[in-house]
Amino acid sequence: MLGAAGLVCLVAVVAGGCQKNTASTLHPDPAEPVPGIAATRPNHLPQNAVTCAPPHTESGVLATAAVSDLAAPIVTMNVPDGWNSATGNGDTALTSTGPDGMSATVTITPTDLEPGGSFLRYTANLGGAMPRLKFSVAGGQFCGYSSQLLSMTVRGPSGATDFTDRVTHIWTNTKQYLVAIHLEGPGGAAGFSGAKATLMQDFAVVIP
């Protein structure tokens, strides 16, 4: 268990996950094993290398997420049908809004940490200071990349909010990046499960 209050369990089995109800903030311990870590090593890649091209599914429409950083990976992912998407600014590569108060954000951020440290730092900041009612984490490696699936419910001033995140550690020829697909919506929103199934799928990766 992590932290003195045992706020979340992280298992070493890649496909495993865990869930624990808590009203506290996560304080991860980097000494604990982190799920979703792939034992990969960076290789020199040719320009515009396609390092991941999962089969397209019938769920959603394709959208490209990219930032102005010329060394950053470019991802092509599925967005739910009928959602409105727009290019973001800075580390925000894409924003998308859907029905029932739901929204999604894709960030592509340089990191100086290895996958486990990057995941723990991202998880610790997820939801800010809002009390956590539920939290779960599972490994989701794909195309040789370290990746995690996070699910969380927090209590805010206007009620519960559900979060789901897909975080993936991607290296290029010059840097390491954390790609995060973040979905949120009011607690119990009718379309949340369907949006989650679409947005959290494996995505295509191109290294410039």
ZINORNOR-V735785 format. One record per residue. N is the residue number from 1. SS is DSSP state (2 for helix, 1 for strand, 0 for the rest). D_CENTER is the distance of its C-alpha to the mean C-alpha in whole Angstrom. Layout:
n;ss;d_center
N;SS;D_CENTER
N;SS;D_CENTER
This chain:
n;ss;d_center
1;0;22
2;0;20
3;0;23
4;0;26
5;0;25
6;0;23
7;0;20
8;0;17
9;0;18
10;0;16
11;0;18
12;0;18
13;0;19
14;0;16
15;0;16
16;0;16
17;1;15
18;1;17
19;1;17
20;1;19
21;1;21
22;0;21
23;0;22
24;0;21
25;0;19
26;0;17
27;0;18
28;0;17
29;0;19
30;0;19
31;0;22
32;0;20
33;0;18
34;0;15
35;0;13
36;0;12
37;0;14
38;0;16
39;0;19
40;0;19
41;0;21
42;0;21
43;0;24
44;0;25
45;0;24
46;0;26
47;0;25
48;0;23
49;1;22
50;1;20
51;1;18
52;1;16
53;0;18
54;0;17
55;0;20
56;0;19
57;0;19
58;0;21
59;0;18
60;0;18
61;1;19
62;1;17
63;1;16
64;1;16
65;1;13
66;0;15
67;0;16
68;0;20
69;0;19
70;0;21
71;0;20
72;0;16
73;1;15
74;1;15
75;1;13
76;1;14
77;1;12
78;1;14
79;1;14
80;0;16
81;0;20
82;0;22
83;0;19
84;1;20
85;1;18
86;1;19
87;1;18
88;0;17
89;0;18
90;0;18
91;0;14
92;1;13
93;1;13
94;1;13
95;1;14
96;1;15
97;1;17
98;0;18
99;0;21
100;0;21
101;0;20
102;0;16
103;1;14
104;1;11
105;1;10
106;1;8
107;1;9
108;1;10
109;1;12
110;1;14
111;0;14
112;0;17
113;0;16
114;0;16
115;2;12
116;2;13
117;2;14
118;2;11
119;2;9
120;2;12
121;2;12
122;2;9
123;2;9
124;2;13
125;2;13
126;0;10
127;0;13
128;0;16
129;0;19
130;0;19
131;1;20
132;1;18
133;1;19
134;1;17
135;1;14
136;1;13
137;1;11
138;1;11
139;1;11
140;0;10
141;0;12
142;1;13
143;0;15
144;0;16
145;1;13
146;1;11
147;1;8
148;1;7
149;1;6
150;1;7
151;1;10
152;1;12
153;1;15
154;1;17
155;1;20
156;1;21
157;0;25
158;0;25
159;1;23
160;1;20
161;1;17
162;1;14
163;1;10
164;1;8
165;1;4
166;1;2
167;1;3
168;1;6
169;1;9
170;1;12
171;1;16
172;0;18
173;0;22
174;0;22
175;0;19
176;1;15
177;1;12
178;1;8
179;1;7
180;1;4
181;1;4
182;1;6
183;1;9
184;1;12
185;1;15
186;1;19
187;0;19
188;0;20
189;0;20
190;0;22
191;0;19
192;2;16
193;2;16
194;2;17
195;2;14
196;2;11
197;2;13
198;2;13
199;2;10
200;0;8
201;0;11
202;0;11
203;0;11
204;1;14
205;1;14
206;1;18
207;1;19
208;0;21
